Amino acid sequence: MRGTSRFRKKPTSLIVTAVAFALGLSGCASLAPQPQSFDLHAAQARARSTSGRIFVTTASAIPPLDGDLIVVRGADGSLSRVPDARWVDRLPPLLQSRLAQTFENAGLARQVSLSGEGAQYSLAMEIRRFDIDSATRTAHVELTARLAQAGGQTVAAKVFSATEPVADIAGAASAHALDGALGIVLAQIVGWAAASSR
């Protein structure tokens, strides 16, 4: 009977050891550094008042620009990411929000909508570039903006772009440079859209 009792205790001790090992691994994983999150900001802009109400749609993009990665473009065209860094949200909805806020900063809060209700126009953006060029250490932002009437007919379309130098291809420096270039582009889009929707 004693031999049977000792035999039954072995699986229990193995389970206790396995659980302790698993807890140790989870503790090590929790010590791993978490990626830093960086935000983008609305621009200060000036625009003439417009009677048209504009629906700002979510920007469109193809991978990897449709996620939260801070993208780096190599000299050979290869794409990678800034390590241990990301945007606070996916880039398309983040740009939609910041463009709407730029309209508000320009005094056009009543003329912008994120739901489309009561809008006479829709403003769509396509993200063509939003990356750090590692060869030239330059942040590139390039967006296509398309303004259409409620029925779908395009009123105007234009490509907007801006660049900013990057001090270092690291989280804070890269995010700051892309934010600066985006501010230039957002201000231009708001002025253009307001003038095209009268």
PyMOL commands that set and color helices and strands:
alter all, ss='L'
color gray80, all
select helices_A, chain A and resi 2-30+91-105+109-111+171-196
alter helices_A, ss='H'
color red, helices_A
select strands_A, chain A and resi 36-38+54-56+69-73+79-87+112-113+121-133+138-149+154-165
alter strands_A, ss='S'
color yellow, strands_A
deselect
rebuild
show_as cartoon
